[in-house]
Amino acid sequence: MPISLLVFGFLVALILSNVINRIFPQIPLPAIQLVLGLLFGVFSKGNQLVINPELFLAFVIAPLNFREGQESDVKSFLRFRAFILYLILPTVLFTTLIMGLGISEILPIQMPFAICFAMGAALAPTDAVAFLSLAKRFKFTNRVRNILTSEGLLNDASALVTFQFALTAIMTGAFSLSSAGLHLTIAIFGGIAVGLVFALLNRIFLSVLEKFDAADVTGALLLELTLPIVSYFVASLLDVSAIIAVVIAGVMQANRLKKVTLFDAQVDRVTSIIWETINFMLNGFVFIVFGMEAAHFTGPVLTSPDYSNFYLLLLVVALTALLFFLRFVFISLFYLYRNIHNKRSFKKYWLEINLLTFSGVKGSVSIATILLLPREITQDYSLILFIVGAVTLLSFLTGLVVLPRLAPVTDTPKDNLTKIAILTTVIKELEDESRDDQNNNQAAIYHVVDTYNKRIESLILEQESNEVMADLAELQLMILSIESNGLEFAFKKKEISLLEYRIYQSYIKSMERDVNRSFVSSFTYALTILLRVFRGLLHEISSFQGFHSIVERIKKPRIQLSPNNRERLTDLFLNNTELVLEALEDLEGYYNSSLVNFLQSQRIQYAELINSGLFVERVLMHYLPDSNDLQLKGYYLERRTIHEFEQMGDLSSRETQVLRDQVNELESFSLRESSPNFAYDFIKYRTRQK
């Protein structure tokens, strides 16, 4: 298969998996990517992807571990260090050994113990990404969440070191427990040293660049992206743990002393976005590649005469049960020792032990590790991949089934009342200032107020059920139909001109974009839109006066409206408002009363704006957005209001930070000089040419 087609298919699969996960959040993202990988593998039979283990570790696993190190909570690790170290060292090592023995005993075919040991090493570590995907759905105590996150971020290194020992034994045919123990100690401390050195060198190099005024965001980003790869290759050359070196480099990079400068703020914002994208792509790459491999090895495994499919099912279930049992035993031993030492009751921690046990699910780490096994080492390579992949998937599904019985499902309704109150306060201040200053651009003020009203509407709707959302979409379509019919009736009676007809059509078009199409019939929505477009085309055709009229319209894009034009458009809107309010009142018993009242209040508010004589400007502001200064004024007022709410105790410090970050993002977007609006740029250009 051409590499270009492979890359294209991979990118399409990543985009599609993200879209499906957004639409159906109850389906775990790894499961979606695994299925897409299977489909990709089915359609590309005979074209297997050959993976170089060393490059796979350096360019996929190392960046993932580096980012996990950056995101690790050092305070939580220090607080629970004894338990976390117990989980990532002796628990992983003994689980690897016992799983290797168990696999060796129950496999339907004879296989060298070193390979079984390698499979045990792949299945021993828990996965932080898999746990975090579960944590979004269930309520965990902060203690359990912090322990599991730190364990998942750090146990990759111990498992991969163990796997590499097994790989060495497979390739050389020799294994010594004493030499392995010494090598493990040297590898761990050597990896720590390499990680510390390169994190320090990266910091020193960046400081030197800053002193010579040669540092920029691009250069700093490239330095950080190359840090895990360089650390990995240097540690490999020194024969120490490259994975530990990468993790330590990530921890030190994230916990460096940060200077409060514009440069550091810009670097932090850009690197966070870039790493989030890279992390998603690399994790997706692991699952998609495994799905592709699974499509190739599942067939030979399920059709092999050496073992029955029923026995394979029992084997996978038994190994998954053994994994959870071992984890339960090791966690219980730690709690038992601690409780005896502190003279506390063991039963008090029973729920916490079970949560820690069944939250220790497997994920991309296990799959990525077993993919490092060279294909040529055994004829039963397909069976090895099948067992590790099936156990990984079953452990994840077990967590999904068992955890709802141990931890309540996260289903708290959103409470946006405080956010709505903040935005309402901003609107009131903007309107008060516009009354005091008669020189203000009234149309621009109404445009800014409109943007805040849209945000308030979104916050209100977030709190509602799907049933209310469906009702809203149906009512919006009804209002569109009333508006369109009212427009056609006024044009037919010659109460408005063609110019006024076009302006009102643009207003109706903006209303159509607000309808949530997920909650209405596609046929009904399409029929409503097509009917409006068809009527508009008929009127344009009947009034067509040659191409010169189109040219004249392009030459004079800025519409000059007379007082009569404004009056007729205002009358049309107010007449339609009466019809809309009557229809909503008649439907109050059939639809949610709060929703109907909301739409009535919104329509009355719009009618008050129309009475101000600024209806036309309000519509055209969508195409001539010259309200940037007032928008920035709104953001200033929003920050001030957020601070006031925090001082009154209505917002926690964490909630305040989230709201401030959102305002910063909106303001940053507003301050961009380049506008992607071609229509606006063209009109502005034509205006300057006059």
C-alpha positions in Angstrom: 0.0 0.0 0.0 1.4 3.4 -0.9 2.6 5.4 2.2 0.5 8.4 1.0 -2.7 6.4 1.1 -1.7 4.9 4.5 -1.2 8.4 6.0 -4.4 9.7 4.5 -6.4 6.7 5.8 -4.8 7.2 9.3 -5.7 10.9 9.4 -9.3 10.2 8.3 -9.7 7.5 10.9 -8.4 9.9 13.6 -10.9 12.6 12.6 -13.8 10.1 12.3 -13.0 8.6 15.7 -13.1 12.0 17.4 -16.4 12.9 15.7 -18.0 9.6 16.7 -16.8 10.0 20.2 -18.3 13.5 20.4 -21.6 12.3 19.1 -21.7 9.1 21.2 -19.5 10.0 24.3 -20.6 6.7 26.0 -18.5 4.8 23.6 -14.8 4.9 24.7 -12.5 6.6 22.2 -10.0 3.7 22.2 -12.7 1.2 21.2 -13.8 3.4 18.3 -10.2 3.7 17.0 -9.7 -0.1 17.4 -12.8 -0.8 15.3 -11.7 1.7 12.6 -8.3 0.0 12.6 -10.0 -3.4 12.2 -11.9 -2.0 9.2 -8.8 -0.5 7.7 -7.0 -3.8 8.1 -9.9 -5.7 6.5 -9.8 -3.5 3.4 -6.0 -3.7 3.2 -5.5 -7.4 3.3 -2.1 -8.5 2.1 -0.6 -5.2 3.1 0.8 -5.5 6.6 2.4 -2.6 8.4 6.0 -3.4 9.4 7.0 -1.6 12.6 10.6 -1.0 13.7 10.5 -1.5 17.5 13.3 1.0 18.2 11.7 3.8 16.1 8.3 2.9 17.5 9.6 3.4 21.1 11.4 6.6 20.2 8.8 8.4 18.2 5.5 7.0 19.7 6.0 5.7 23.2 8.7 8.2 24.3 6.7 11.4 23.4 3.6 9.8 25.1 5.6 9.1 28.3 7.2 12.5 28.2 3.8 14.2 28.1 2.6 12.0 30.9 5.5 13.1 32.9 4.7 16.7 32.2 1.1 16.2 33.3 2.0 14.2 36.5 1.0 15.8 39.8 4.2 15.9 41.8 2.4 17.0 45.0 0.1 14.0 44.8 3.0 11.7 44.1 4.9 13.0 47.1 1.8 12.7 49.3 1.1 9.1 48.3 4.7 8.2 47.3 4.9 5.0 49.4 1.7 3.5 47.9 2.5 4.6 44.3 6.1 3.3 44.4 4.7 0.0 45.8 2.3 -0.1 42.8 4.8 0.7 40.1 7.7 -1.4 41.3 7.0 -4.6 43.3 3.4 -4.9 42.1 4.3 -4.6 38.4 7.3 -6.9 38.7 5.5 -9.7 40.6 2.4 -9.3 38.4 4.7 -9.8 35.4 6.3 -12.9 36.9 3.0 -14.5 38.0 1.2 -13.6 34.7 4.1 -15.1 32.8 3.9 -18.4 34.8 0.1 -18.4 34.3 0.3 -17.8 30.6 2.9 -20.5 30.3 0.7 -23.0 32.1 -2.6 -22.4 30.3 -1.5 -21.7 26.8 -2.8 -24.4 24.4 0.7 -24.7 22.8 4.2 -24.9 24.2 6.0 -21.5 24.2 9.3 -20.3 25.7 8.9 -18.8 29.2 10.7 -15.6 28.1 7.9 -14.9 25.6 5.3 -15.6 28.3 7.2 -13.3 30.6 7.1 -10.6 27.9 3.4 -11.0 27.6 3.1 -10.6 31.3 5.2 -7.5 31.2 2.9 -6.0 28.5 -0.3 -6.7 30.6 1.1 -5.7 34.0 0.9 -1.9 33.9 -2.3 0.1 34.2 -3.0 2.8 31.6 -3.5 6.5 32.6 -5.4 7.3 29.4 -7.8 4.4 29.8 -8.4 5.3 33.5 -9.0 9.0 32.7 -11.6 8.0 30.0 -13.4 6.0 32.8 -12.9 8.8 35.3 -15.0 11.2 33.2 -18.0 8.9 33.7 -17.7 8.0 37.4 -17.2 9.9 40.6 -13.9 9.1 42.3 -12.6 10.5 45.5 -9.6 12.8 45.1 -7.3 10.3 46.9 -8.3 7.4 44.5 -8.1 9.7 41.4 -4.6 11.0 42.3 -3.2 7.6 43.2 -4.5 6.0 39.9 -3.4 8.9 37.8 0.1 9.0 39.2 0.4 5.2 39.0 -0.8 5.1 35.4 1.7 7.8 34.4 4.7 6.2 36.0 4.3 2.4 35.8 4.9 2.5 32.0 8.6 2.8 32.7 8.9 -0.2 35.1 6.8 -2.4 32.7 8.8 -1.4 29.7 12.1 -2.1 31.5 10.8 -5.5 32.5 9.7 -6.1 28.9 13.1 -5.2 27.6 14.7 -7.7 29.9 12.4 -10.4 28.6 13.2 -9.3 25.0 16.9 -9.6 25.7 16.4 -13.1 27.1 14.4 -14.1 24.0 17.0 -12.8 21.6 20.1 -14.1 23.5 18.5 -17.2 25.1 20.2 -16.4 28.4 18.7 -14.9 31.6 20.3 -14.4 35.1 18.1 -13.1 37.9 21.1 -11.5 39.8 22.5 -9.8 36.7 19.0 -8.7 35.7 18.5 -7.1 39.1 21.8 -5.3 38.9 21.1 -4.2 35.4 17.6 -3.0 36.5 19.1 -0.9 39.3 21.7 0.7 36.9 19.0 1.2 34.2 16.7 3.0 36.6 19.2 5.4 38.2 21.0 5.9 34.9 17.7 6.8 33.2 17.0 9.3 36.0 20.4 10.9 35.6 20.0 11.2 31.8 16.5 12.7 32.2 17.8 15.3 34.7 20.8 16.2 32.6 18.9 16.8 29.4 16.1 18.7 31.2 18.8 21.0 32.6 20.6 21.3 29.3 17.3 22.3 27.6 16.7 24.9 30.2 20.3 26.3 30.0 20.2 26.4 26.2 16.9 28.3 26.2 18.2 30.8 28.8 21.3 31.5 26.6 19.1 32.1 23.6 17.0 34.5 25.7 20.0 36.5 26.8 21.1 36.9 23.2 17.5 37.8 22.2 17.5 34.8 19.9 14.6 32.9 21.5 11.2 32.7 19.9 8.1 30.6 20.4 8.9 28.3 17.4 12.4 27.6 18.6 11.2 26.9 22.2 8.5 24.5 20.9 11.0 22.6 18.7 13.4 22.3 21.7 10.6 20.7 23.8 9.4 18.4 21.1 13.0 17.1 20.5 13.7 16.7 24.2 12.0 13.3 24.6 13.5 11.9 21.4 17.1 13.0 22.2 16.8 11.8 25.8 15.6 8.4 24.6 18.4 7.9 22.0 21.2 9.0 24.4 19.9 6.8 27.2 19.7 3.9 24.8 23.3 4.5 23.7 24.4 4.4 27.4 22.4 1.2 27.9 20.2 2.7 30.7 16.4 3.0 30.8 15.4 5.3 28.0 11.7 5.4 29.1 12.6 6.5 32.6 14.9 9.1 31.2 12.0 10.5 29.1 9.6 10.4 32.0 12.0 12.3 34.3 12.7 14.8 31.6 9.0 15.5 31.3 8.5 15.8 35.0 11.4 18.3 35.3 10.3 20.2 32.2 6.9 20.8 33.7 8.0 21.6 37.2 10.7 24.2 36.3 10.6 27.7 37.8 8.4 29.6 35.5 9.0 33.3 34.8 6.0 35.5 34.4 6.8 37.0 31.0 5.0 37.4 27.7 7.4 35.0 26.0 6.8 32.2 28.6 3.0 32.7 28.4 3.1 32.4 24.6 5.3 29.3 24.7 3.0 27.7 27.3 -0.2 28.4 25.3 1.2 27.0 22.1 2.9 24.0 23.6 -0.2 22.9 25.4 -2.2 23.0 22.2 0.5 21.2 20.2 1.0 18.5 22.8 -2.7 17.9 23.2 -2.9 17.2 19.4 0.3 15.1 19.3 -0.9 13.1 22.3 -4.3 12.4 20.7 -2.6 11.4 17.4 0.0 9.1 18.9 -2.6 7.3 21.2 -4.9 7.0 18.2 -2.0 5.6 16.1 -1.4 2.8 18.7 -5.0 1.7 18.7 -5.5 2.0 14.9 -2.3 0.1 14.2 -3.3 -2.6 16.6 -6.7 -2.8 15.0 -5.0 -3.2 11.6 -2.8 -6.0 13.0 -5.8 -7.6 14.7 -7.5 -7.8 11.3 -4.6 -9.8 10.0 -3.9 -12.1 13.0 -7.5 -12.8 14.2 -8.3 -15.0 11.2 -5.4 -17.4 11.5 -5.9 -17.6 15.3 -9.6 -18.4 15.1 -9.2 -20.9 12.3 -6.1 -22.7 13.7 -6.6 -26.5 14.3 -4.2 -26.3 17.3 -6.8 -24.9 19.7 -10.6 -24.3 19.9 -12.2 -20.9 20.0 -14.1 -21.8 23.1 -10.8 -22.6 24.9 -9.4 -19.2 23.7 -12.4 -17.4 25.2 -11.9 -19.2 28.5 -8.1 -18.4 28.4 -8.8 -14.7 27.9 -11.4 -14.6 30.7 -9.0 -16.5 33.0 -6.1 -14.2 32.3 -8.2 -11.1 32.8 -9.6 -12.5 36.1 -6.0 -13.3 37.2 -4.9 -9.8 36.5 -7.6 -8.3 38.7 -7.1 -10.9 41.4 -3.4 -10.2 41.6 -4.0 -6.4 41.8 -6.6 -7.0 44.5 -4.2 -9.1 46.5 -1.3 -6.7 46.3 -3.5 -3.7 47.1 -5.1 -5.5 50.0 -1.7 -6.5 51.4 -0.6 -2.9 51.4 -3.7 -1.7 53.2 -3.5 -4.7 55.7 0.1 -3.8 56.6 -0.8 -0.1 57.0 -3.9 -0.8 59.1 -2.1 -3.2 61.4 0.7 -0.6 61.8 -1.7 2.2 62.5 -4.2 0.0 64.4 -7.1 0.8 62.1 -10.0 -1.2 60.8 -9.4 -3.0 57.5 -13.1 -3.0 56.6 -13.1 0.8 56.5 -11.1 0.7 53.3 -12.9 -2.1 51.5 -14.7 0.1 49.0 -11.4 2.0 48.2 -9.6 -1.2 47.6 -12.2 -2.4 45.2 -12.2 0.9 43.4 -8.4 0.8 43.0 -8.6 -2.8 41.8 -11.2 -2.4 39.1 -9.9 1.0 38.0 -6.6 -0.5 37.1 -7.6 -1.2 33.5 -5.2 -1.8 30.6 -4.9 0.3 27.5 -2.6 1.6 24.9 0.5 0.9 27.0 -0.1 -2.9 26.8 -0.9 -2.8 23.1 2.1 -0.6 22.3 4.4 -2.8 24.3 3.4 -6.1 22.7 3.8 -4.6 19.2 7.5 -4.2 20.0 7.9 -8.0 20.0 9.7 -8.9 16.8 7.5 -10.9 14.4 10.3 -13.4 13.6 10.8 -14.7 17.1 8.0 -17.3 16.9 5.5 -18.8 14.5 2.7 -18.1 17.0 3.1 -14.3 16.8 -0.6 -13.9 15.9 -1.7 -15.8 19.0 0.5 -13.5 21.3 -1.1 -10.4 19.8 -4.5 -11.9 20.1 -4.2 -12.8 23.7 -2.7 -9.4 24.8 -5.3 -7.5 22.8 -8.3 -9.5 24.0 -7.2 -9.3 27.6 -6.6 -5.5 27.3 -10.1 -5.0 25.8 -11.8 -7.3 28.3 -10.2 -5.5 31.3 -11.5 -2.2 30.0 -15.0 -3.6 29.5 -14.8 -5.1 33.0 -14.1 -1.7 34.4 -17.0 -0.2 32.6 -19.4 -2.9 34.0 -18.1 -3.1 37.6 -17.3 0.5 38.4 -20.9 1.8 38.2 -21.6 -0.6 41.1 -18.8 0.9 43.2 -18.7 4.6 42.1 -21.8 6.7 41.2 -22.1 7.6 37.6 -21.4 11.3 36.9 -24.8 12.7 36.0 -25.0 16.0 37.8 -27.0 18.5 35.9 -25.2 21.7 34.8 -25.9 24.7 36.9 -25.1 27.8 34.8 -27.1 30.3 36.9 -23.9 32.1 38.0 -22.5 32.3 34.5 -25.9 33.6 33.2 -25.9 36.2 36.0 -22.4 37.4 35.0 -23.3 37.8 31.3 -26.6 39.5 32.2 -24.7 42.0 34.4 -22.3 42.7 31.4 -25.3 43.4 29.1 -26.9 45.8 31.6 -23.6 47.8 32.0 -23.2 48.0 28.2 -26.7 49.2 27.8 -26.3 51.7 30.6 -23.1 53.1 29.0 -24.8 53.4 25.6 -27.6 55.5 27.1 -25.1 57.8 28.8 -22.9 58.3 25.7 -25.0 59.5 22.8 -22.0 59.4 20.5 -21.7 55.6 20.7 -22.4 53.4 17.6 -25.8 52.1 18.6 -25.8 49.4 15.9 -22.4 48.1 17.2 -23.7 48.1 20.8 -26.7 46.0 19.8 -24.4 43.6 17.9 -22.3 43.1 21.0 -25.4 42.7 23.2 -26.6 40.1 20.7 -23.5 38.0 21.1 -23.9 38.0 24.8 -27.6 37.1 24.5 -26.5 34.1 22.3 -24.1 33.0 25.0 -26.8 33.2 27.6 -29.2 31.2 25.4 -26.5 28.5 25.0 -26.0 28.3 28.8 -29.7 28.0 29.4 -30.1 25.3 26.8 -27.1 23.3 28.2 -29.1 22.7 31.4 -32.1 21.3 29.5 -32.9 17.8 28.5 -32.9 16.5 24.9 -36.7 16.6 25.0 -36.7 20.4 25.6 -34.0 20.8 22.9 -36.2 19.0 20.5 -39.2 21.2 21.4 -37.1 24.3 20.9 -36.0 23.2 17.4 -39.6 22.5 16.4 -40.7 25.9 17.7 -37.9 27.6 15.9 -39.0 26.0 12.7 -42.5 27.2 13.3 -41.3 30.7 13.9 -39.2 30.5 10.6 -42.4 29.4 8.8 -44.4 32.4 10.2 -41.6 34.8 9.3 -41.3 33.5 5.8 -45.1 33.5 5.1 -45.3 37.0 6.6 -42.6 38.2 4.3 -44.2 36.6 1.2 -47.6 38.1 2.1 -46.1 41.6 2.5 -44.2 41.4 -0.8 -47.3 40.1 -2.6 -49.3 43.0 -1.2 -46.5 45.3 -2.3 -46.0 46.6 1.3 -42.2 46.1 0.9 -39.8 46.6 -2.1 -37.4 43.9 -3.5 -34.5 45.6 -1.6 -36.4 45.3 1.7 -37.4 41.7 0.8 -33.7 40.8 0.3 -32.7 42.3 3.7 -35.4 40.5 5.5 -34.4 37.2 3.7 -30.9 37.7 5.1 -32.4 38.0 8.6 -34.4 34.8 8.2 -31.3 33.0 6.9 -29.4 34.0 10.1 -32.3 32.5 12.1 -32.0 29.2 10.2 -28.4 28.7 11.4 -29.6 28.8 15.0 -31.8 25.7 14.6 -30.2 22.5 16.1 -30.7 20.1 13.2 -29.9 17.1 15.5 -33.4 17.4 17.1 -35.6 18.0 14.0 -36.6 15.9 11.1 -34.1 16.4 8.2 -37.0 16.4 5.8 -38.9 19.1 7.7 -35.9 21.3 8.0 -34.9 20.8 4.3 -38.4 21.5 3.2 -38.6 24.8 5.2 -35.3 26.0 3.8 -36.0 24.9 0.2 -39.4 26.7 0.3 -37.8 29.9 1.3 -35.0 29.7 -1.2 -37.4 28.7 -4.0 -39.7 31.7 -3.3 -36.6 34.0 -3.2 -35.4 32.7 -6.6 -38.8 33.3 -8.1 -38.9 36.9 -7.0 -35.3 37.5 -8.3 -36.1 35.9 -11.7 -39.3 37.9 -12.0 -37.5 41.1 -11.3 -34.4 40.3 -13.3 -33.3 43.3 -15.4 -30.1 42.0 -17.0 -26.6 41.4 -15.8 -25.9 45.1 -15.5 -28.1 45.2 -12.4 -25.9 42.6 -10.7 -22.8 44.5 -11.6 -24.3 47.7 -10.1 -25.1 45.9 -6.9 -21.5 44.7 -6.6 -20.2 48.2 -7.3 -22.3 49.6 -4.6 -22.3 47.1 -1.8 -23.1 49.6 1.0 -26.9 49.8 1.1 -28.4 53.3 1.6 -31.8 53.1 3.2 -34.3 55.8 3.3 -36.5 56.4 6.4 -39.4 54.8 4.5 -37.3 51.6 3.9 -36.7 51.4 7.7 -40.3 52.1 8.6 -41.6 49.4 6.3 -39.1 46.8 7.6 -39.9 47.7 11.2 -43.7 47.3 10.5 -43.1 43.9 8.9 -41.1 42.7 11.8 -43.7 44.0 14.3 -46.5 42.4 12.4 -44.7 39.1 12.3 -44.0 39.4 16.0 -47.7 39.6 16.8 -48.3 36.4 14.8 -45.3 34.6 16.5 -46.5 35.6 20.0 -50.1 34.5 19.2 -48.8 31.1 17.9 -46.6 30.6 21.0 -49.4 31.5 23.3 -51.7 28.9 21.6 -49.0 26.2 22.0 -48.3 26.9 25.7 -50.2 23.8 26.8 -48.5 21.5 24.3 -44.8 22.5 24.9 -42.7 23.2 28.0 -44.1 26.4 29.5 -40.7 27.7 30.5 -39.4 27.3 27.0 -42.4 29.1 25.5 -42.0 31.9 28.0 -38.3 32.2 27.0 -39.1 32.5 23.3 -41.8 35.0 24.0 -39.5 37.2 26.1 -36.8 36.9 23.5 -39.1 38.0 20.7 -40.4 41.0 22.8 -36.8 42.0 23.5 -36.1 41.9 19.7 -39.2 44.0 19.1 -37.9 46.7 21.4 -34.6 46.7 19.4 -36.6 47.1 16.2 -38.5 50.0 17.6 -35.2 51.8 18.1 -35.0 52.0 14.3 -31.8 49.9 14.0 -33.3 46.7 12.6 -31.4 47.0 9.3 -28.0 47.7 11.0 -28.6 44.8 13.3 -28.9 42.4 10.3 -26.0 43.9 8.4 -23.7 43.7 11.4 -23.3 40.0 10.6 -21.5 41.1 7.4 -19.8 44.4 8.5 -18.4 43.6 11.9 -16.9 47.0 13.0 -17.8 46.5 16.7 -14.4 45.2 17.9 -13.7 48.0 20.4 -17.1 47.5 22.0 -16.6 43.7 22.1 -13.3 44.2 23.9 -15.1 46.6 26.3 -17.5 43.7 27.0 -14.6 41.4 27.8 -13.2 43.9 30.2 -16.6 44.2 32.0 -16.9 40.4 32.0 -13.5 40.0 33.8 -14.4 42.7 36.3 -17.8 41.0 37.0 -16.1 37.6 37.4 -13.8 39.1 40.0 -16.7 40.7 41.9 -18.6 37.3 41.9 -15.5 35.7 43.3 -15.1 38.3 46.0 -18.8 37.7 47.0 -18.1 34.0 47.3 -20.4 33.0 44.4 -17.4 31.5 42.5 -14.6 29.2 43.7 -11.0 30.0 42.7 -11.1 27.1 40.2 -14.3 28.2 38.6 -13.0 31.7 38.4 -9.9 30.5 36.6 -11.9 28.5 34.1 -14.1 31.5 33.3 -11.1 33.8 33.0 -9.5 31.4 30.6 -12.6 31.4 28.5 -12.7 35.2 28.3 -9.0 35.2 27.4 -9.7 32.8 24.5 -12.6 34.9 23.2 -10.5 38.1 23.4 -7.5 36.5 21.7 -9.8 35.4 18.9 -11.3 38.9 18.6 -7.9 40.6 18.4 -6.7 38.7 15.4 -6.1 41.2 12.6 -6.7 38.8 9.7 -10.4 38.2 8.9 -11.4 35.1 7.0 -14.6 36.8 5.9 -14.2 37.3 2.2 -17.4 39.1 1.8 -16.4 41.7 4.4 -13.0 42.2 2.9 -14.4 42.6 -0.6 -17.0 45.2 0.6 -14.3 47.1 2.6 -12.1 47.1 -0.5 -14.8 48.4 -2.8 -15.7 51.1 -0.2 -12.1 52.4 -0.2 -12.1 52.5 -4.0 -15.0 55.0 -4.1 
